[in-house]
Amino acid sequence: MPVSAGKNSNVIYKIMATKELTQGNPLKLIFFFALPIFLGNLFQQFYNIIDALIVGRILGVEALASVGATTPLIFLFISFIFASTQGFSVVTAQKFGAREYDLVKKSVFSSFVLSFFLTLILTLLSAPFSYFMLSFLRTPQNIIQDANSYLFIMFAGIFATVFYNLSSNIIRALGDSKTPLYFLIFASFLNILLDILFILKFHTGVMGAGLATVISQGVSTILCITYMFIKFPILRLRKQDCVFDKPFLLEHLRIGIPMGFQMSVLSIGIIALQFVLNGFGHKAIAAFTTSMRVDQALSQSFLALGAAIATYTAQNFGANKISRIRRGAKISVSIVLIISVVSFVIIYCFGKSIISAFMSVPDEEVLKLSMQYLYTIVLFFPFLGTLLAFRNILQGMGKVKAPLLSGVAELVARASGAFILGYYFGYSGICFATPLAWCFGALVLLIGYKLSIRKNLKRKKSS
C-alpha cells in the first residue's frame, strides 16, 4: 500500500520538478530522456580521450600503453559498484512510478549508506594491491611502473566516480536526465585544464592524468549532490527517512548486488582478454587502448539508450504498465539499428584520422592494429546495442537472473575467444573475442525478456 498517497504527497509531487515516464509517447520520452545522458556520457568519454591524447602525444606510445594496461582492472572494481548503485536507483524509480514518495526518500538514504560501505570495501581491496594485479596480468616491465602509479590513483579515487554516478542515477530515476549533463560538461573542461597543469607544468607523468580525472570527478560529485538536494524537494531527507530499515535495505541489495556481480563477471572476461593481449607487446596494447577509446565513444549512444530505457521501464513497472514496457523495447531495437549504421559510416570514413590524432608521429603498426579492431567490432554493434537495451529493461523490472546469466555467457565467450582465437590467430583473434561475447550475451537476454514479459502479462491478467 502506498505510504504517501494523500494530499501532502500530491502537493510535493507538483513542485518537485521531476518527470513521469508512465504517460505520453514512448518514442519521444525515451529519445529526449536519452539525449542528455548521451551528451553526458560523451563528455565523460571526452575527458578519457583527452587523457589518452595528452599522454600519447606528450609522453609517448609507452606511456599510452601503460594507461591502457590499467583499463580492465579499473573497470573490474568501478563497474561493480557503479552497477550496484544503478540497481539501488532502480528501487527509487519503481517507488517513484508507484507514487510512493516517502519510500523514494528512504530509498535515497539506503542507497547512500550502502554505497558508502561498498566503496570502502572495494577501495581497501584494490589500492594496496595495484602492483600485484598488474604483475599477475603480465604487464610488460617497460610500462609497469607508470601503469601502477596511474592505477593506484584511480583506485584511491573510486569514491568520486561512485557517488557522482549514484547521485546522477537517483536524479534520472525521477525523470531528470539533463542536470547530470551540466556537471559533466564542467568536469570535462576541468579535467583538460588539470591534465595540462599536472603533465606540462608539474611534470607528474601518467600519474598526473589520474589525478586530473579523480579531482574533476570529485568536484562534479560535490556539485551534483548539493544541487540534487536543493533542486528536488522530494529528495530532501527528514529525520524519519534516515532509518535503517532492514527489509528495505535488503530490497536494494537484492537488485543492486547481482547487477554488480554481473558487471564483475564481465570484467573478468575483459581481464582475461588483457592477459592474452599483454603477450603481444606494448604496441599491440597501445593500439588496443586507442581503438577502445574510439569504441567507447561510439558506444555511448547505446549506453545512454540503456540508461533511458532502464528508468522508463522501472517507472512503468512500478505503475504496472507492462504494455508500455513492450512498446519501449520495440522502439529501442529500432534506435539500435540506426545508431549501428551511423557508427559504421563514421569508422569507415574517419577511423584512420581519429586514430592518428592520438600520436604526435603516427606509428604505422599501431595504426594498422587499431583499425583492424575497429573494422571488426563495428560490424557487431547491433548485438551490443541489443544487449545493453534488454539488459537495462530487465534490470528496470527488477529481474536479476537473466542479466547475471548473460554476464556469465559473455565471460565464457570473451575469455575462451581470447585464449583460443588469440592462440590460433594472434591479434586478429583478440579482435573477435568481444563481438563473440556480445552475441551470446544478447541471446540470453532476449530469451529472459520474452519469459519475463509473458510471466508479468499472465500475472496482470489473473489479478
N, C-alpha and C positions, 0 to 999 in steps of 0.2 A: 504493500500500500504506500503511495507517495507520502513522504514525510511532510512536504510543504506545498500542498495544493490549494491553499487558501488565498485570501485577498492579498496578504502581505507578499506572498511569493509572486503573484501576478504583477504587483507594483514593481518589485525588484526586476522581474523579467523584462518589463518595458523600458527600464532605464539602464540596463547593463551593457548596452552597445554590442550585443552579440548577434549571431545569426543562426536560425534553424535551417537545417538542410532536409527537413522532413516534408517540405512543401515546395511546389514550384517545378520548373522544367529541369530534370536531372542533368541533361547535357550542359545547359547554361550554368547550373550550380557547380557541377564538377569542374568545368573548364575554368570558370572565373575564380574558383577556390584554389585550383591547382596552379594558376598562373603566378601569383605572388610566391608560392612555395618554390616553383621552378626558378624564378628570378633569384630568390634567396639561396637556393642550392647552387645556382650558377655562380653567384658571388662567393659562396663558400669554396667552391672548386677554383674560382678565380684566384683567391689568395693561396690555395695549394699550388696552382700552376705558377704563380709569381715566385713562390719559394723555389720551385724547380728551375724556373728561368734564371733567377738571380744566382742560385747555387751553380747551375750548369754553365752559365756564361761567364761568371766571375771566378768561381773556384775550380771549374773543370769537370771532365767526364767522371773521374773517380769520385769526386765529392757528390755528384749527382747520383752515382751508383750507391754510395753509402746511405743517402736518404732513402732511395728506393728499396734497399735491403731491409729497412725497418718497417715497411708498409704492412706486411702480413701480421707482424707481432702487434703493432699499434691497433690494427683492425680487430685482432682477436679479443683484446681487453675492452676497447672502447665500444665495439659493436655489441658486446654482451649487455653492458649497462645502458647503452642507447636503446636497444631493442626492449629491454626491461622497462625503461621509463616510457617508451611508446605504449607498451602494454598497460602500464598504470593509467595512462591518459585515455585508453580505450574505455576503462570503467567510468572515467569522468564524462566522456562523450555519451555513453549509454545513459547515465543518470541525467544528463542534460536533455537528451532526446525524450526521456520519460518525464521531464519537468519535475524531477525530484531535486530541487535546488539546494536544500540543506545537505543532501548527500554529495552534491557537487563540491561544496566547501570541505566536507570531511574527506572526500577523495583527494583534493589538493593537499591537505595536511598529511594524509597517509603516503602520498606519492613522494613528498619531500623527505619524510622520515626514512622511508625505505631506500630512497636514492642515496641519502647520506651514508647509510650503513654499507650499501653495496659498493659505493665509491671508495670508502675507507678500506674495505677488504681487498678490492681489486688493486688499489694503489700499493698496498703492502705486499701483494703477491707479484707485482710487476716490476716496480722501480729498482728494488735491491738486486734483481736477478737479470737485468737487461743484458749484461755482457755474456752471461752464461747462455742465455737463449740465442744470442747471435752466434756464439761458438757452436752450439748444437746444430744450427742450421747451415753450418759450413760456410759462413760468411768469409769471403777472401780476406787474407791478412792485410792486404794493402788498403782496405777500406773499413776494417772492423772498428778501429778506434774512433773515427769520425761517426760511424754508424751508432756506436754506443753513446757518444755524447748527445747526439740528436734524440735517440730513443729514450734515454733517461729523462731528459727534459719533458718529452711528450707524455711519458708515464706519470711523472710527478705532477703534471698539469691536467690529468684526466678530469678532475672535478669541474674545471671550467667548461669543457665540452659537455659533460653530463648535465650540468644544471642549466646551461643555455638550452639544450635540447629538451629537457624536462619542461622548462617554463614555456618554450615555444610550442611544444606539443599540447600543453594544457590550454593555451590561448586558441590553438587551432581546434581543439575539442569543442570550444564554444562557438565555432563558426567564423573566427577571425584569422585569416591567413596572411593579412597584409602587415600587421605590426612587426612580426619577427623579421620581415624583409628589411625594414628600415635599419634595424640594429646590425644586421649582417652587412649591409652596404657600408655602414660606418666602420665596422670591424675590418672589412676588406681593405679599405684605404689606410686604416691604421696599421694593418699588418704589412702593407707595402712600405710605408714610411719606416717602420721598425726594422724590417728586413734591411733596407738601405743603411739605416743608422748602425745596426749591430755589425753587419758584414763589411761595409765600406769604411765606416768611421772607427768602430771599435775593434775591427778585425777578429771577430769571435768565431769565424768559420761556420760550419754547418750547425753548431750549437746555437748560434745567433738566429738562424732560421727557425729553430724550435722555440726559442724564447719569444720571438716575434709572434708566432702562432698562438702560443699559450696566453701571452699578455693580451693580445687583441680579442681572443675568445673570452678571457676573463672580464674585460671591460664590457663586452656585449652582454655577458651574463648578468652583470650587476644592473645595467640599464634595462634589460628585458624584465627581470624580476621586479625591479622598482616600478616600472611602468605598468606591469601586469596588475599589481595590487592597487595602484592609483586609478587606472583607467576603468577596471572592471569591478563594480560593486559586488557582484556575485562571488568574487574570489577573495574578498576581504574576510579574513578569518576572525571569528569571535572565540571567546574562551571555551564555549561549549562545543566548538568544532574541533578543538585541539585535544582530542581524547584518543587513547589507544584502544580502538575497538577491534578486538582480535578477529572476529569473523570477517569484518570489513577489510582488515589488513590482509587476511588470507585470500579474500576475493581478488585483491590486486596482485598478490603473489601467484595465484592460480593462473592468471593470464600473462603477467609480466615475466616470470622466471622461465617458463617454457619458451617464450619468444626469445629471451636472452640466450638460452641454451641452443636454440635453433640457429641463431646467428653465430654462436661459438663453434657449432658443428661446421658451419660454412667456412669459418675462419681456419679451422684445422685443415680443410681441403686446400685453402689458399697457401697455408704454411707448407704443406706437402709439395705444392707446385713450386714454391720459392726454394725449397730444399733441392729439388731437381735442377731448377734454373741456376742456382749458385754454382753448380758444377760446370757451367758453360763460360764462366769468366765475367769480368766486370763490364765488358762491352755489351754482352747479352743482357746483363742486369740493367745497365743504363738504357738500353733500347726498350726493354720491357717497362721500366719505370716511366719513360717518356710517353710511350704509347698508351699506358694505363691512365696517365693524366688526361689524355685526349678522350679515351674511352669513358672515363668517369665524367668528364664534362658533357659528353653527348648523352650519357645515360641519366643525367639529372632530370630530364623530362619524364622518364619512366618513374623515377623515384618520387617526383612531385605528383604525378598521377596516382601513384600508390598511396602517398600520404593523404591526398584529397579523398580518394575512394574509401580509405580506412575511416576517416571522420564521417563521411557521408553514410557509410554502412553502419557504423556504431550508433549514430543518432537515429537512423531509421530502424535499426534492430531494437533499440530501446523503445521506440514508438510502435513496434510490432508491424512495420510496413515492409513485408518480405517482397512484395511485387516491385516496389521501388528499388530494392537491392538488385533484383534481377535485371531491371532496366539499366541501372548503373553499370552492371557488369558488361552488358552488351555494348554500351557506349564506350566503355574502357577499351574493349577489343578494337573498335574502330579507330580510336585515338592512337593506340599502339601501332597499328599498321601505317598510319600517316606519318608518325614520328620515325618509324623504321625507314621509310622511303627517303625522307629528308636527310637522315643520318647517312644513308648510303651515298647520296649525292655529294654531301659535304666531304666525306672521306675520299671518294674517288676523284673529286675535283681539286680539293685544297689540302689533302692529307700531308703531302710532302712538304709543302710550305710551312704548315703548322709545326711539324716535327723539326724542321731545320731551325726554327726560331729558338729552340731550346739550347742551341750550341753556337758559340761565337764563331767557330770554324767547324762546319758540318762534317762529321765523321761518316764516311760512306757506308761502313759496316753497320754502325748504329742506325743510320737512316734506313738501310735495307731491312734490317731485322724489325725495326719499329713498324714499317709499312706492311711487312708480312703479317704481323699480328693484327693490325687494324683491318686489312683487307679480309682477313679470316672472320673476325668476330662480328663485323658489321652485317654480314650475311645472316647471322643468327639473332639479330636484335628483336625480331618478332617473338622469339621464345623468351628472351629476357623480359620484355615488356609484359607478356602474358604472365610470367612467373611473379613479377612484382605486383601486378594488379590483383591477381587472385589470392596471393598470399595476404595482402592487406585486406581484401574483402573478408576472408575467413577470420583473420585476427580481429577485424571490426565486429564480427559476430561473436567474438569470444571463443572461437574454436582454436585449439592449440595442437591437436593431434596431427592433422594433415600438414600444417606448416612445419612441424617438427620432423615428420616422416620425409617431407620434401627436402629439408635440410640434410637429412641422412643420405638421401638419394644423391644430392649434389656433392656431398662429401665423398661418397664412394666413386661417383663418376669422375670428379675432378682429380682425386688422388690416384685412382687407377689409370686415368688418362695421362696424368703427368708422368707416372713411373713407366707405364707400358709404352705409350706413344713416344714419350721422351727418349726411352731406351732404343726403340727401333727407328725413329725418325728425327731424333735430335730436337732442335729448337722448333721445327715445323710441328712436331707432335705436341709440344708445350702449347702452341697457339690453339690447338683444337681441344685441349683439356677443359677449358672454361665453357665454351659453347656446348660441349657434351653434357656438362653439369646442368646448364640451363634447360636443355631438352628434357632430361629425366625429372628435374625438379618441377617443371611446368606440368608435365603429365600427371604427377602425383597430386598437384594442387587442383587441377581440373576435375579429377575424379572426386577429391574431397569436397569441392564446391558443389558438384551435382548431388552428392549424397546429403550434404548439409541442407541445401535448399529444399530437396524433396522431404526431408525429415521435418523441417520447420513448417512447410506448407501443410503437411499432414497434421501436425500438431495444432496449427491455427484452425484448420477445418474442423477438427474434432472438438475444439474448445468453443 
